[in-house]
Amino acid sequence: MTNFAIRHGEAVAIGVAVDTVYSALVCGLPEADAGRVLHALRTLGLPLMHPAMTDTDALFEGLEEFRQHLGGRLTLTMLRGIGDAIEVHEVDRDAMARAIRELAAVERGGELRISKRCGTAGAV
């Protein structure tokens, strides 16, 4: 998505950040724990976002390519809590877009604000 503008480790950190915020929105990860994960990534000097992430159509195309690469069912690891991972097989597009918007705000110096869980309408 970035045409190799970022290193692999930076892309992984961004993925962890997105999945963490998504987990807080959808899977019950407490906001305080999500904030701790984001703080740890920032402390390590890793990015939380890249402008390419705002192209959610390309992001979901990438998820579909990943699913096909795996040869079947999409499986992503999310968190209900620190050390409490769950596997999900669908992604709520609206919640993912919101997670990305939340991260963009945090990257600009804002605070993470998770008001409540989102539903599963629009899942992929």
C-alpha positions in Angstrom: 0.0 0.0 0.0 2.9 2.4 0.6 5.0 1.4 -2.4 7.8 0.4 0.1 7.9 3.8 1.7 8.1 2.2 5.1 10.1 -0.7 6.5 8.5 -4.1 7.3 8.8 -3.5 11.1 7.0 -0.2 10.8 4.2 -1.8 8.8 3.9 -4.5 11.4 3.7 -1.8 14.2 0.9 0.0 12.2 -0.9 -3.3 11.9 -0.6 -3.9 15.6 -1.9 -0.4 16.3 -4.9 -0.8 14.0 -5.7 -4.3 15.4 -5.4 -3.0 18.9 -7.9 -0.1 18.4 -10.2 -2.4 16.4 -10.1 -4.8 19.3 -11.1 -2.1 21.7 -14.0 -1.1 19.5 -15.3 -4.6 18.7 -13.7 -7.3 20.9 -13.9 -5.7 24.4 -10.2 -4.8 24.9 -10.3 -2.1 27.6 -9.4 1.4 26.3 -6.7 1.7 28.9 -5.0 -1.4 27.6 -5.3 -0.2 24.1 -3.7 3.0 25.1 -0.8 1.1 26.8 -0.1 -0.8 23.6 -0.1 2.4 21.5 2.1 4.1 24.1 4.6 1.2 24.0 4.8 1.4 20.2 5.3 5.2 20.3 8.0 4.8 23.0 9.8 2.4 20.7 9.8 5.1 18.0 7.4 3.2 15.8 4.7 4.8 13.7 1.0 4.2 14.4 -0.3 5.4 11.1 0.6 6.0 7.5 -1.5 8.2 5.1 -2.0 5.1 2.9 -4.2 3.6 5.7 -7.0 6.1 4.9 -7.6 4.2 1.6 -9.9 1.6 3.3 -10.9 0.1 -0.1 -7.2 -0.8 -0.7 -6.9 -2.0 2.8 -9.8 -4.4 2.4 -8.5 -5.5 -1.0 -5.3 -6.4 0.8 -7.2 -8.3 3.4 -8.9 -10.3 0.7 -5.6 -11.0 -1.0 -4.3 -12.2 2.4 -7.3 -14.5 2.8 -6.7 -15.9 -0.7 -3.0 -16.4 0.1 -4.0 -18.3 3.2 -6.1 -20.5 1.0 -9.5 -20.0 2.5 -10.9 -18.5 5.6 -9.7 -15.2 6.9 -8.3 -15.5 10.4 -7.0 -12.5 12.3 -5.9 -12.4 15.9 -7.5 -9.7 18.0 -7.5 -9.0 21.8 -10.2 -9.2 24.5 -7.5 -8.2 27.0 -3.7 -8.3 27.3 -2.7 -11.9 26.9 -6.3 -12.8 25.9 -6.3 -13.3 22.2 -9.2 -14.4 20.0 -9.4 -15.3 16.4 -11.9 -13.5 14.2 -13.0 -14.4 10.7 -14.8 -11.3 9.7 -13.9 -7.6 9.9 -16.5 -4.9 10.4 -15.7 -2.3 7.8 -17.2 0.6 9.7 -15.4 -0.3 12.9 -12.1 -0.7 11.0 -12.6 2.7 9.4 -13.3 4.2 12.8 -10.1 2.4 14.2 -8.1 4.1 11.5 -9.6 7.5 12.2 -8.9 7.0 15.9 -5.3 6.2 15.2 -4.9 9.2 12.9 -6.1 11.4 15.7 -3.7 9.8 18.2 -0.8 10.2 15.7 -1.7 13.9 15.5 -1.3 14.1 19.3 -4.9 13.4 20.3 -6.2 11.0 22.9 -7.6 7.6 22.2 -11.4 7.7 22.7 -13.3 4.4 22.6 -16.9 5.1 23.6 -18.4 1.6 23.1 -18.3 -1.5 21.0 -19.4 -1.4 17.4 -21.7 -3.9 15.8 -20.8 -6.4 13.1 -22.8 -4.9 10.3 -20.8 -4.6 7.1 -18.4 -7.4 8.0 -16.0 -8.8 5.4 
